[in-house]
Amino acid sequence: MTSPQCARAAAMALFCIRRYGEEDGQEAEAEGRARVLLQRLQLQARARQQQKQREAPPQGREGPGGAELSPAGQPEEGKGKRKRESEEQPSAHRQKKRKRKLEPRSSSEERAGTEEAADGSSPREKKKANRRKSKVPRERTEADSEEDIKQQDNRNNFKNKFNKRRKADEETQGDETEKKESSEKDEESKTTEEELPLVASGEGANAPSNMMILGGYDAKPVQKVQPFLPQWLAEPKRVQKRIRDNLCPVRDVPGIHPWLLKKLQRNGIDSFFPVQAEVIPAILQSAANGYLLGRGGYRPKDICVSAPTGSGKTLAFVIPIVQVLLDRVVCHVRALVVLPTKELAQQVSKVFNIYTDGTGLKVVLITGQKSFAKEQEMLVEKKVTGYCSLADIVVATPGRLTDHINQTPGFSLTQLRFLIVDEADRMIDDMHQNCLNQIVKAAFQRENYSGSNMLFQRTKPGPLTAASSCSPQIPLQKLLFSATLTQDPEKLQQLDLFQPRLFTSVYSEKNRDGTETEQDNKYTLPEGLSQCYVPCDLNSKPLLLLYFMLKMKFTRVLCFTNSREASHRLFLLVQAFGGITVAEFSSRLTPNERKRTMKEFEQGKIQLLISTDATARGIDVKRVNYVINYDAPQFIRTYIHRVGRTARAGETGVAFSLVLRIQERRFLRMLRDAGIQDIKKHPVKGNSLKPLVQQYEGALCKLEKTVKNYHQLSMA
Ligand SMILES: Nc1ncnc2c1ncn2[C@@H]1O[C@H](COP(=O)(O)OP(=O)(O)OP(=O)(O)O)[C@@H](O)[C@H]1O
């Protein structure tokens, strides 16, 4: 049929339908149907015409009548008419039309598309043709309507299935296996939806039909990612934090040597603190076979202890080590304690000296405070038969220790039974990690001289075999202690721990009903510690310190700054102000000056000690009443160790932090992240500081003169 024929047929159809429509009185509906029919006929004609054109040789862009054709192959007039018609169409019909547009292209249509692509027409023409296709309703055949029915059935089936699955998913949320099933189902439905985008567009009401909607995700519960911790870290042995309520009489702790019990009591220790009551028996038990492997060739488990500052961790390792070594016959280095600073090493060696006094056990301190040669003389003695160890217990700082491992002939760690890493989190830092590796390497080094030692030579730990368990072995047991022990398994793995056991402090709170709830914070602070922070500005910081010392009458104050320069400046300023016995403590001082200063502070001769972080860790000074963070600490671990210089051994103490207003949010967030909530804001009014201002300005002038004189003297 040609176009004029087609138009005639359509007009006829329109006439017929109008007649019936008028007779039925359904004018609007009849008009709509007539138009649809007209469009169909027009499309059929156009399709035939295109078919003919394809078969005929290409004739350029002119139509058979020579008139300029619209992209649809129709005069422009016709296009305008169609547009008008479509605008006039009733809404029900338009919806039907839109639905048809949304339907997927049938395979025949796809084929037509590819055929068109292969017909040699220009890309622009193809584009126009495609656009045309999307504008006009498709030609519908009987086959199409059959296919439509099938598709409709499929869609209905799918919808039913999909709804059922979603319902099932909702019912089975949280169940692992069923979750898997549902994800499998989702996978299935995803594939089906890809095939039937109309269903998806029905689900996601406003989604464009050409977008693939991945279904079912909103129905899935969002799983919270939990950090994976090995069992020993996830389920530690919990130790009570409250010291005073949980004291354990020394005689009640099983397995302690009577000689040591007496020694403890002579030193004023009648009861053990909770951490000692738990850790001492655990170490003793692991060393039940002296310093050889346990029954059946089992290696003792390594032990990690994370307990608050001042909770008595030192005695928790000193007592069992001294007890295990009490019966030793030959002197060898059996215990090695590594600490990050000289002062700490000195403090720990003092405690060892107290409890080894009268036992014949020798404790040697190697920190570099004495000359290297002197330290060598303390460690080994050369005899005709070879080198002999003069130390049973070595307390050392990492640097000096590695020097002795590498340069002191006869200094051997091959009989080492205990490696104690105090302030372990700091020691795991990259700086000291190398030292720990060197110690382990030296401990498993083969000795190059023969003798009775051969009997107890050890091999690197490996799987337990008949051969490895037939000769007596000396195991190396690691004991790690800190108030801020890392719980990062990756970091701890660097220490190559063997079946470690973790002892960690908890704080349990009594509920109204008498039950107790344990608070599981990342870090625990001493029970008797009160924390305050003072929001301030930079200029008022020195005045605040003077106010606390002079007006609030603070005594025995340990004040921390962030650098040794800051410590020195503040010390000079307070000295110039007058009225306060003040001293500074930093690496500016010689070891002897540091020792003297610390002693005077302990004796109460110094009321204010201004220090760098050199005294922040481990230093045990009796009766420090206040800690003042003059400069707010940058890291949570620094904060915990600094404030832990007070409220030790179950005593009370107060920590004040001067926090610049600009730092306030970050500072509080840092504490909150570590689970520290009980810090109080303690604002100090400007009026309270006013009486100090005049004298303070005088002190500044005095300080300026002192500094100038100092520079002139140093220039001369
Ligand atoms: N059982 C006890 N009875 C009385 N005092 C004790 C007892 N155990 C330890 N102390 C005292 O408690 C104080 C703190 O002990 P220690 O220095 O071992 O604490 P710490 O846990 O190592 O602290 P830090 O983490 O700051 O190093 C010390 O002065 C020590 O003498």
The ligand as a Gaussian input file, in Angstrom:
#p B3LYP/6-31G(d) Opt

LIG

0 1
 N       51.801000      -4.709000      97.362000
 C       52.164000      -3.470000      97.537000
 N       51.910000      -2.856000      98.702000
 C       52.260000      -1.584000      98.909000
 N       52.882000      -0.828000      97.982000
 C       53.175000      -1.395000      96.819000
 C       52.838000      -2.739000      96.530000
 N       53.240000      -3.020000      95.286000
 C       53.805000      -1.918000      94.806000
 N       53.772000      -0.942000      95.708000
 C       54.237000       0.452000      95.508000
 O       53.425000       1.029000      94.501000
 C       54.164000       1.970000      93.798000
 C       53.936000       1.761000      92.324000
 O       54.471000       0.544000      91.885000
 P       55.125000       0.360000      90.462000
 O       56.138000       1.417000      90.216000
 O       55.555000      -1.025000      90.337000
 O       53.887000       0.653000      89.552000
 P       53.735000       0.407000      87.995000
 O       52.507000      -0.338000      87.809000
 O       54.983000      -0.192000      87.458000
 O       53.548000       1.891000      87.468000
 P       53.980000       2.514000      86.058000
 O       53.057000       1.962000      85.048000
 O       53.813000       3.964000      86.269000
 O       55.377000       2.099000      85.822000
 C       55.598000       1.786000      94.191000
 O       55.969000       2.839000      95.022000
 C       55.621000       0.486000      94.960000
 O       56.554000       0.494000      95.978000

